[in-house]
Amino acid sequence: MARLRYTRDAQNDILNILTFIAHESGSQKIALKFTTALRGKCSDLASLPGHMGRPRPELRHDIRSYAFRGYVIFFHYVGDVFEVLKVLEGHRDLDSHFHHDD
């Protein structure tokens, strides 16, 4: 099982998702339930053997992704670490969020 780690960007993304859902729904409880489930999915992915998700070489050679309820979790494996890089709404311009200078 890989250790789960979130980059600062991923932490900020999840906080922004929490804020957005709370604002749109009018419910902090709904927002917390969603972001808890999102973090749970990241934990599930980290606990699975092998490399999960879809390779995303068009964004960067080492990135993989997994769709979750209208959002996309972007991650990579670094040794025994499953590192969540970004969490973005699925309709966003993904190229603008990743540097191509590996």
C-alpha positions, 0 to 999 in steps of 0.5 A: 500500500502506497502512502498518501500525500497531497501537494499544496495545490491539491489541498487548496483545490479540495478547500476550494471545492468545499467552499464552492459546494457550501456556497452553492448548496447553502450547506456546510454539511453537504460540502463536508460530506462530498470532500470527505468522500473525495478524500476517501477515494484518494485513500482507496486509490492509494491502498490498491496494488499496482498503478491505478487510473488513466495515464495522462501523457498529454499533460505530463509523462508521470501523471495519471487521473481518476474521475470522481463525481464530476471532478478529476483527481490527478496523481502520480506515484513517487516510490512508495508514495501516492501523491495527489497533485490536483483535483479539478472540475472535469470541464476545466481547461486541464492543459493550463494547470500543468507545466510541460517542462518535465 
